[in-house]
């Protein structure tokens, strides 16, 4: 493994800029505006290239260290932590590939050189992907719309996919990067959500966007589970759920302070104890999830995403319950918009929609337990 900077360096910076990040978030939390100022802060301190290996010009931060960074960011601003995690999971996938001499080197070098921001467009895609690809001279023309593209207003490159009917191999899914400045790329600003309002998770529209043949990094059969998912899910979900872990810890801290003001209430120890149990449930699942990724030292076997996704479901449910209990024990103030718990309660509910949602995860894990391959439920619908 390459040499890396001490995670304490980046954590110290988060502590330093955290109050400003939180203040920027507080100004925007009642609306849907994107956190451009927080993106600029993170770029200024080289956070977007932090997990790029040092020999490629990045900070060399390990996967578990980046999880800790995102977790701390989640304490200050869940929206910032979440949209930042989407960039980092693409970096993590590229880094896993780079260490095994697979494609990834070029993307990592570009990010390190210019502190580029990546946006993932795969939230609604699964085994089948979506959109259309038309063969043209030197490449393809891509037409599609990709929703829930967190961080899209501040992104430089969209990492996406689309199905293509190969004349010889039949239906495939091709994965490739697209510059956000490419002709035919636009953003439909339709992210008006209950929680995580400032992540800029809009829809990216691509209208006959040219993708060069050499830009295609992965080709896989459509609708079939591919080993790439054993990499993507294994590195992605711990990073994404780190944002929610920080959110839950912040909610718990606020709740404890509220409870300390009213020690005479005989019900509060029960409510606080229930909250602590849920926080511990989330933490145990989270720590073991990070352990599975093992700082990129894992093999692309289906058991890894299976175990990761089961823990993701456990964490999401527990985090939501932590915030619910925090609001309940805080009484009326916890329901008011000026009190941060109300925002954290709303933000926590976004956790359940990251792939795979609970019922899809249960189906995925259930089929594997039966010795069957995963299938794309959306394609059957």
N, C-alpha and C positions, 0 to 999 in steps of 0.2 A: 504494500500500500504506500502511496506517495506521502511525502512530508506534508504537514498541514499546520495552520496556525491554531493557537489555543482558542477553543470556543469561548473562553472567558473574555477574550478581546472583543468579540462581537456581542456577547451578552452585556458587557460593560457599556458598549455603545447603545444597545437597546435601552438600558437603564437611563442613559444620558438623554437620548432623544425621545424616550417613551412619553414623558409628559406633553411634549409638543405634538406627538402623534395622537395622543388621547384628546388634546385640545382641538386639533383639526377635526377629529371624528365628532366631537361634541357639537361643533358648529354645523355639521352637515347631517346629523342623525335624523332630523325630522323630514329630510327630503331624500332625493335619489341621486344627488350629485356624486361624482366620482372623486376619490381621494387623491387627486393629482399631487397635492403638496406632500403627502406621505410617500408617494412613489419617488418624488424628487429627493426626499430625505434619504430614503433607502439607497437610491442610486449614488448619491453623494458619498455615502460611506461604503460603497462597493458591496452591498448586500446581494445584488443580483448575480454577481460573479463569485460569491463567497464559496460555493460548493464546486466550482470548476477546479480541477487539479492545479496545483501550483506550477507544475512544469508547463502548463498551457496558459499561464497568466492569471489564474484565479486565486482564491483564498485557501483552497485545499480543505475546507471544512468537511468533516465526515457527515454521513447521513444522520446519525444519532445526535450530533451536535446541531445540525440544522433543525431537527425536530425540537430541540431545547430552545433554539432561537425563536422559532415560530410560536412555540408555546408561551414564551414570555411576551412576544408581540400580542398574542391573544388576550393577555391580561390588560393591555392598554387599549387595543382596538381590534375587535374580532374581524371586522371587514378588511382591515389592512392585512392582518395575519392570513386570512383565507385567500385573498387574491394573490398574496405573495407566495403562498404554498403551491398555487397552481403553476406558477413559473418554476418553482423549485422541483416539482415532481418531474417536469420535463428535463431539467438539468440532471436529476438523479438517474433517469432512464438512459440519457446519453452517456453519463459517466459509467454506469454499469456496462454499457456496450463498449465504451472506449477501453476499459480495462481488459476486455476480451477480444480486442482487435476487430470489433464490429463497428459499423458506421456510428459516428457520434463525435469524432474528433473535430470536424469542421465547425459544427454548431457550437461546441464548447469554446473553441478559439474565437469565434465571432462574438459570443457573449462576453468573454473576458476582455477582448480588445475594445469594445464600445459600450460595455455595460448594457447590452441589449435586454429588452423585456420580452419574454415569451408568453404566449397565451395558448391554452389548451382548448380545443373545440370538441372534445370527445364526450362531454357530459351526457348527451342524449344518444350517442352512438354506443354500440356494444359490438357484438360479433359481426353484424351485417353492415354497419355504417349507414350513411345516407348521402343523397345527392346524385349527380350525374357526371360522368367523364367521357369526353369525346376525343378520340385520337386525332392528332393533327401533326403537321411536320415538326419534328424535334421534341414532341411532348404531347400534352393533353390540354383540353379546355375543360375547366371544372365549373359546374354550376350547382350551387347548394346554399343552404342556410343552416348555420350552426348556432344553436341557442346555448344560454348559460355559459358564455365565454368570459369568465371572470378576469377582470383586468384589461379588457379589450380597448378601452379608451387610451390607455397608456402603453399599449403593446407595440413592439416593432415587428414581430414575426408571429404568425399563427401556425401552430403545428396541428395538422388536421388529417383527414382521410376521406375517401369516397369510393364507392363501388365502381368497378369497371369490368365490362364483359370482354374478356380476352378471346380473340378468335380461335385460339388453340386450347387454352386452359380453362375456358369458361369464366364464370363470375369470380372475380377477385376483389379484395379491398386493398387499395394502395394508400400508403402513408407518406406524407411529404410536408415540408414547410412552405409557407407562403408569406412574403413580405406584406405588411399591412398597407404599404404604399403602392402595391401592384395595381395595375389597371383592372377595374372590375370589382375591387374589394371595397365594401362599405360597411358601416355599422348601423344597425337599426336599434335605436335607443329605446328599448322596451322593457328594461329591468325596473319594474315597479313592484317590489316584493314586500312581504310582511317583515322579514328580517334580513340581515346582511345587506342593507339597502345601498351601501356605498361601495360595493365591490365592482360596479360597472359590468355586471354579468349580462351584457346585452347579447343580441344576435348578430353574428357576422354573416354578411351576405356576400356570396361570390357569384359573379355573373360572367361566365365564359372567361375565367381567369386562366392565363397560360401557366402551366407547370412543366418545366423542362424534364425530359426523360431522366436526366442524371440527378434530379432532385428527389426522385422516389427512393425512399430508404428501406421500405418494407413492402413486400407483396405477399398476401396470404389468401387462402380460400375464403370466400364469403360465407358467413354463418357458421363457421367451424372454430372451435377454441384453438388458439394458436399459442405456442410457447411465449410469444411476446407479452401476452397478458400475465403470464407468471412473473414477468419482470415488472411491467408497468404497475400492476396492482400491489405488488409486494413493496415497491419503493414509494408509491404515491399515497396510499391510504394513511400510513403513519404520519406523513408530513401534513396532510389535510386535517387529520383528526387532532394534530397538535394544536391547531387554532382553537378547536372546541375544548380541548383540555385546559388551555389557558383561560378561556372564557368561563368554564365551570369553576376553576379555582378563584377567579375574581369574584364570581357570584357568591361563592362560599365565604370568602373573606368579608364581603359586605354584610352577608347574613349574620355572621358571627358578631360583628360590631353592633348590628341592630339588636341582637339577642342580649348582648351585654348591657344594653340600656334598660332592659326590662326583666331583670332576674327574678322578679316576684311572680311572673306569669308561670303557672305550673305546667302549661302545655308546651312551652318552648323547648325544654330539654328533649321531649319526644320528637318534635319537629326537627330540631337541630341534629339529633341522633340519626333520624331517617336520612337527612341530607348527607351526613357524614358517611353513612353506609353506601349511598349511591356514588358519592365522590370516590370512595375507596374502590368500588366496583369498576368505575371508569378508569381509575389509575392503574389497577392491576392488569386490566385488559390492554390498556395503552402501553404500559412498560413491556409486556410480553410481545405486543405487536412490533414495537421498535426492535426488540430482540430478534424477532424472526428475520427482519431485514439485515441485521448483523453487519452494519456498515458495508453493504454491498457484497458481502461474502456469502452468497447463496446460489443455488442452482435453479434454473427455470423449470421447476416441477410444479404440477398443479396443486400439490398439497400446501404450498406456500400461500397462494392467493386464497385458497379455501380457509386456512387458518386466519389469515389477515382479515378476510371479509366477515367471518364469524365474530371476530373481536370488534370490527367496525360497528356492527349492529349493536353489540353489547354497549359499546362506548356511547353511541348516539342516544340510545334509550336512557342510559344512566345520566348523561349530561343534561338532557331535557328534564329529567326528574330532579336533578340538583337545582336547576334554576326554578322549577316549579315550587319546590320546598322552600327555596330562599325567598321567593315572593310571598308565599303563604305565611311564613314565620315573621316576615317584615310587616305584615298587616297592610293597611290601606296605602301607606307610602310606596310599597313595592309595586303598586298598580299604576302609579302616576308616571307620566312620561319624563318628567324632569329628574326622576330617580333612576340611576343607571340600571338597576335590576330589571326594569321593564324592557329596556333594550336588550339586555342579555337573554332574557326569557324568549324574546322574539328571535334573536339571532340563533339561539340553540336549536330551534326547530328546523333550521336549514340542514342540520347534520344528517337527517334521515333521507335526504334526497340525493346524496352523492352515490355514485355507483358502487356497489349494487344496493338498491333500496331493500328493505328488510325481506319482503316476500320473495323478491328475485334472489336474494342471497340464500334464503332458506331452500328455495328450489334448486339452486346451484349446488349447495352443500349436500342436499338430500340425494340428488342424482349421483354425486360422487360417492356418497356412502353406499349407494346401491351398485357401484361399479360401472356406472353409465357416464358418458361424456356430457359436458355442459351443452345446453342448447340455447338459442336466442328466442326467448318467449315473445318478444316484440314482433319477430318475423312471422311467428305462427298466428299472431292476432289478426 
